[in-house]
Amino acid sequence: MTVATTTLSRERTDLLETLAKHRGFLRFTARDLTDEQARLTPTASALSVGGLVKHVAGVERGWADFIVRGTVAQELSPEKYAEFAADFVLAEDETLEGVLEAYEKVAAATDELIRTVDLDADHALPEAPWFEAGARWSNRRVLAHILAETAQHAGHADIIRETIDGQKTMG
């Protein structure tokens, strides 16, 4: 996906294009899989291609919500933690097509934030053992985190896909 550079800053264009590239890798890895194949966990981890697509969509949705609503969007209650854990699994009542469609909607909403949000605005991170006490993240850093999560999990999905049927995203 190429974004018109005449209306957006170079930074925003770079964010949009790089995120689109890594989202594309993840979607490409999932292509032509059946729902059953998308649920397979053939490696040493408990991850599946379908679960990773669902997880990446959920993570992106959550961090985009943090950009909009701040700290409250990232606070983990026991219920929210259970939802987070379930995001790694393509449930029997879900389809790969359905999670890919949901991911497209999340991506479109995040892309609109990238086009419009103040990249320097920041929010305090919630209290959690994995965040430094008193830390704040700018919207720019949140978007970099979304990009890193997407790239990392696209790589995970590629390994799983190659284990399922030998298909590779790159190569």
C-alpha positions in Angstrom: 0.0 0.0 0.0 1.4 3.4 -1.0 0.2 6.5 0.8 0.1 9.8 -0.9 2.9 11.9 0.5 1.5 15.2 -0.5 -0.9 15.5 2.4 0.9 13.6 5.1 4.3 14.1 6.8 7.1 11.8 5.9 6.9 10.3 9.4 3.2 9.5 9.1 3.7 8.1 5.6 6.5 5.9 6.8 4.4 4.6 9.7 1.5 3.8 7.4 3.6 2.1 4.8 5.7 0.1 7.2 2.7 -1.1 9.2 0.9 -2.0 6.0 3.9 -4.0 4.9 4.0 -6.1 8.1 0.2 -6.5 8.2 0.5 -7.8 4.6 3.1 -10.4 5.7 0.8 -11.6 8.4 -2.2 -11.8 6.0 -0.1 -13.5 3.3 1.0 -16.1 5.8 -2.6 -17.0 6.5 -3.7 -17.2 2.8 -5.4 -20.4 1.6 -5.4 -22.0 5.1 -8.5 -23.8 6.2 -10.0 -22.9 9.6 -8.6 -26.3 10.8 -5.1 -25.5 9.6 -5.4 -22.0 11.1 -6.0 -23.6 14.5 -3.0 -26.0 14.3 -0.2 -25.5 16.8 2.6 -27.6 15.2 5.6 -26.0 16.8 6.8 -26.1 20.4 4.6 -23.1 21.3 0.9 -23.0 21.7 0.5 -20.4 18.9 -1.5 -20.9 15.7 -1.7 -18.7 12.6 -5.4 -17.9 13.3 -4.7 -17.2 16.9 -1.9 -14.8 16.0 -4.0 -12.9 13.6 -6.7 -12.6 16.2 -4.1 -11.6 18.9 -2.4 -8.9 16.7 -5.8 -7.4 15.9 -6.7 -7.3 19.6 -3.3 -5.8 20.6 -3.6 -3.2 17.9 -7.2 -2.4 18.9 -6.2 -2.1 22.6 -3.2 0.2 22.0 -5.2 2.4 19.5 -7.8 2.7 22.3 -5.0 3.8 24.6 -4.1 6.6 22.2 -7.7 7.7 22.2 -8.7 7.1 25.9 -5.5 7.0 27.8 -4.5 4.8 30.7 -7.9 3.3 31.4 -7.7 1.5 28.0 -4.8 -0.6 29.2 -5.8 -1.4 32.7 -6.1 -5.2 33.1 -9.0 -6.5 35.2 -9.3 -10.3 35.7 -12.0 -10.3 33.0 -9.8 -8.3 30.6 -6.8 -10.6 31.2 -9.0 -13.6 30.4 -10.0 -11.9 27.1 -6.4 -11.2 26.4 -5.4 -14.9 26.9 -8.3 -16.0 24.6 -7.0 -13.7 21.9 -4.3 -16.2 21.2 -6.8 -18.9 20.2 -9.0 -19.2 17.1 -12.0 -20.6 18.8 -14.2 -23.3 17.2 -17.0 -20.8 16.6 -14.6 -18.4 14.8 -13.3 -18.5 11.3 -10.0 -17.3 9.8 -12.0 -15.2 7.3 -13.8 -13.6 10.2 -10.7 -12.7 12.2 -9.0 -11.4 9.0 -12.1 -9.2 8.4 -12.0 -7.9 12.0 -8.3 -7.2 11.6 -9.0 -5.1 8.4 -11.4 -2.9 10.4 -8.9 -2.5 13.3 -6.2 -1.6 10.7 -8.4 1.0 9.0 -9.1 2.7 12.4 -5.5 2.7 13.4 -4.5 4.1 10.0 -6.9 7.0 10.6 -5.3 7.7 13.9 -1.9 7.7 12.3 -3.1 10.3 9.8 -4.7 12.6 12.4 -3.4 12.1 16.0 -0.9 14.3 17.7 2.2 12.0 17.7 3.7 13.9 20.6 0.8 13.6 23.0 1.3 11.0 25.7 -0.5 9.1 28.4 0.7 7.4 31.6 1.0 3.7 31.4 -1.1 1.8 33.9 0.4 0.2 37.0 1.6 -3.2 35.9 4.7 -5.3 36.7 5.8 -5.1 33.0 5.8 -1.3 32.9 8.3 1.0 34.5 6.6 2.9 37.4 5.5 6.3 36.3 6.3 5.7 32.7 4.5 7.6 29.9 4.2 6.7 26.2 3.7 9.1 23.4 1.4 8.2 20.6 4.4 7.8 18.4 5.9 5.2 20.8 2.5 3.4 21.0 2.4 3.2 17.2 6.0 2.0 17.1 4.9 -0.7 19.6 2.0 -1.7 17.4 4.4 -2.0 14.5 6.9 -4.1 16.5 4.1 -6.5 17.7 2.8 -6.9 14.2 6.3 -7.7 12.7 7.2 -10.0 15.6 4.0 -12.0 15.3 4.1 -12.1 11.5 7.4 -13.9 11.9 5.9 -16.3 14.4 3.0 -17.0 12.0 5.5 -17.6 9.2 7.3 -20.3 11.2 4.0 -22.0 12.0 2.9 -21.9 8.4 6.1 -23.3 7.2 5.7 -26.1 9.7 2.2 -26.8 8.5 2.8 -27.1 4.8 6.2 -25.7 3.9 4.8 -22.4 2.6 7.0 -19.4 3.4 6.0 -15.7 3.4 9.4 -14.7 2.1 11.3 -17.1 0.0 
